[in-house]
C-alpha cells in the first residue's frame, strides 16, 4: 500500500475523529466479511480515504453498529457499513497483493513471498469480481517494472503509469463521475510515485536499488525541484477533488488532501533538519 493518504488527527474535531474511526473500522469489517481475518491485516488509511470519498459522492445507505473485535476485545467500536467500504476492501486486497509481490521481487524476501501466497485466494476473489480493473492494474505495474529494470530515468513515464493505476481504482463506476474520480486518482498516483521515490532515495542508493531520481539528485536545486514537482503533480488531483459535489465528511477529506498526504514529506524535512542540527553541534 501507499501509506501517504493519511489523516492529520490533531486537526480534526472530536466528532470528525469519531467519524473517521467509524469509516476505518467499517473497512476493517468489510475486509473480514469478504476475505477473512487475513484480509483485515491489510487494512490501510489509503483505502479508508477512498471509502469516505465514494461515500460522500454517492451518498449510499450506511448501516452503523458497535461491536468488539480481536484488536479491541474490551470496548465496542462503532463502524459504518456501506457499498463503498466493500469496494474499497476489494481494492485494498488488490493493492496489498501486488505490493507484497513487488517487495518479494525487489528484496528477495521470503516473508513478503509468503504474504503474497497467503493473499492469493483473496486476490482471486477480487479478480473474479473486477477482472477489468485487475488486468489494467497488472499491466501498469508490469510496465513500471519493465522501466525500472531498464534503469529508466523517465520520471514522467513512471509517474504516469502510477497515475493510470490509481485512477483506475478511484473510478468505481462507469458513470458521470468517473472522469473526475479518474483525474483525481491519476494526480494522486503521480504524486505518490514521485513522493515514494523521494522518500526512498537514501536507502535505494545505499542498497544499490533502482531510483528514478538519481540523475536529478545531482542538481543543486534538487530539494526545491522535488517540492515544486510534487506540488504540480498533486494539483490535478486537488482540482478534480474540488469539482466533485462533496458535502458529507468534506472536512475529513480536505484534511487528507491538503495536510495528510504531506505528512511524510514534513517528517523527512524535520528529520533532515534534526540531522543538520546534530552535525553542527
N, C-alpha and C positions, 0 to 999 in steps of 0.2 A: 504494500500500500504506500501511498504518497506520504502521509503524515503532515502535510502542510495546511490543510483546510481545517484548522482547529479554532476553537472559540477562545476569546480572551475573557475568562470568567470574572476577573475583578471589575470589568467594565459593564457587566450585566447586573440588572436589578435582581433581588432575591426571587421575584416572580419569574423573571426570564431564565434564571439559573434552574429553577424547578422545571420550567417548560422544556429547556434543553435536555435536562437529565431524563425527562419522560420520553422524549424522542430517542435518546441514546438507548434507554432500556427497551423501547419498542423495537428498535433494530435488533438488539440482542435477542429479544423474544422471537422475532421473525427468523433469525438465523437458527435458533434452537428448534423451532417448529418445523422448518423445512430441511435443515441439514444436520440436526442433532447437536449434541454438546460440543463436538469438534468444531462445528461451524461457528459456534459462539466465540471460540478462541480467536477468530479472525476479526472480531468487532473493531471498527475504526471510526474516528471522527470524520474522515473524508466522506464516507457513505452516510453518516448521520446528517451531514450538511446537505447531501443530495436528497435525502428523505424529507428534510424540513423544507427545502426549496420546492420540491414537487408537491408537497402537501399544501404549501402556501399558494402555489399557482393553480392547482386543480381543485383544491378545497374538497377532498373526498370525505366520506364518512370516517370518523375516528371513534374507536372504542377505547375507553380508558378504564383501567383497573389497577389494583395494587396487590402485589404478591411478593413472597420471599423467593430467593433463588440460591444457587450454590455459592455465589460470590457474596451474597448478603442474606445469610440464613436467619439473622435475628430480627431484622427490621424490614417490613414490607416496602417495596419500591413501586411508585406509580409509573406506569408505562402507557404509551399510546400505540394502538394497533391500527394500521391503515394499509391500503394497497401500495402507496409509495414506499412504505417501510419494507414490504415484501419484495418489491422490485429492487430496492437498494440492497437488500440482503443477497439477492442473486448476483448483483454486480460486485458486491463485496467478495463473494466467493470467487468470482471470475478473476478479479484483480489479485486476490491473495494467492490463488493457484499459480498464476503466471509469475508473480513476484518471487515465490518460492523456487520455481523452476529457473528463473533468471539468476537468483542468488546461487543456486546449485552449480550452474554453468560458470558463473564468474569466479566463485571461490572453491569449487570442487568440494562443496560442503555436504557431508553425509546427512547432517541434521536437516538441512533445507531439502535435500532429496527425499528424506523420509517424510517430511511435512507435505511435500507435493504429492507423494504417493498416497498419503493418508487422505488428502483432499480430492483425490482423483474421482471417487464416486460422487461426491458433491458437485464437482465440476461437470461431470457428465449430465447431471440433472439440469444444471444451468444451460449447458449446450443444447439439451433437448428442448428446453423452454424458449431459448433465444439463440437459435442457430446462426442467424444473420449477424447479430452483434458479436457473437463469439468468433465467427470467421473473420470479421473486419478487425477486431482487436488483435487476433492472432497474426493477421497479415501485417498490421502496423508494427507489432513487436518483432516480427521476423525481419522486416525491412530495417528497423532500428538496429537489430542485432547484426545484420549484414554490414551496415555502415560502420558500426563500432568495431567489427572485426577488421575492416579495411583501414582502421585508424583515421577515419574521416574527420576533417576539421570543418565540415559544412554544418555549422551550428543551426542555421536556418532550417535545413532539411530535417535534421534530427528533432528540432522543436516542433516543426510542422507535423511530423508523424505522431509525436506525442499528443499534439493538439487534436489531430484527427481521431485518435483513440479515445480521448476523454470526451470529445464532442459526441461521439457515437454513444457513449454511456449516458451522457446527460439528456440526449434526445429520447425520452422514454417512449413516446408515441409518435406515430407519423401523422401529425395534425398541424394546426395553425401555429402552435407554439414551438414546434420542433426547430425551425430555423434559428430562433433566438436562443433556445436552450443549447443547440449545437454550437452557435457562435460563442456563447458563454463558456462552454466546455472546452472549445478549441483554444480560447485565450488562456484559460487556466492550465490546460495541458502544456502549452508552450512555456508558460511561466514556471510550471512545476519541473519540467525537464531542465531548463536553464538553472533554476534555483538548486536543484539536486546536484548538477554538475559543479556549481559554485561551492556548495557546501562540502562536497566530497573531494574537492581538488587536492587538499593537502594529503589525505590518505591515499588517493589514487596515485599521486606522484611517488609517495613513499613506498607503495607496494607494486609500482610498475604497471598499474592498470590503465585502461583507456580513460581519457577525459578530453572532451572536445574543446576545452578552454586552454589547452596547453600553449598554443600559439598566442592567443590573446593575452595570456598571463605575462608575456614578455613586454607588453606595452606599459609605459609609465603611468598611464591613466586607467589602468586595469580596474581598480575599485570603482571609480566614477562611471566607467563604461558599463560595468556589470549592473550597477544600481540603476542607471538610466535605461538599460536594455530591459531589465525586469519590469520597470515601471511601464514601458511601452508595451511589453508583452501582455501584461495583465489589464491594460487599459481597454482592450477589446472586450474582455470578459466583463469588466465593470460597465461599459456602455450597454451591452446586451442585458445585463442584470437590471440596470435602472429602467430599461424599456419594458420589462415584464410587469404586469399588473399585480404586484405583490402587496398584501396588507398584513395578513396573519404572520406573526413571528418575524416581521420585517427587521426589527431592531437586532434580532439574533443573527439573521442573515447578513446584515450590514456589518455587524461586529466581525464576522469571519472574513468578509470580502475586503474590508478596509483596515483591519487590525490583525486578525488571527493568522492570515496567510503570510504575514511579515514577521511572525513571532520568531521563527528560526533564524531569519536574517538578522533581526535585532540581537538575538543571543550570540550569533557569530561576531557581530561588531562589538558587543560587550566583552566577550572573551578576548578578542584581539586587543581591545583597549586595556584589559587587565594584564595581558601578556606584555604589552608595551610598557605599562607602568612598572611591572616587575623587572623588566630588562633594564630600566633606567635607575633602579634602586641599587 
